[in-house]
Amino acid sequence: MKLRVMGVAVLCIILMLNVIFTQYMVHQYYYENYTNTLIFGGLNIFLFPAAIYVYKKTINAKA
């Protein structure tokens, strides 16, 4: 089973964005900017199904 390089790169980018959004969300929560906290929490929730979609497309791709 061989993964395509582009799919793995996109998954790495999504993981990096997840880490950045989570860090920024915690930072904003600490400084009581709750609107920004909710925005970045929502972006984190949006990235999860996107990562599953990319993963399934990468696994099912014919190399």
Buried (B, 14 or more C-beta within 10 A) or exposed (E): EEEBEEBEEBBEEBEEBBEEBBEBBEEBBEEEBEEBBEBBBEBBEEBEEEBEEBBEEBEEEEE
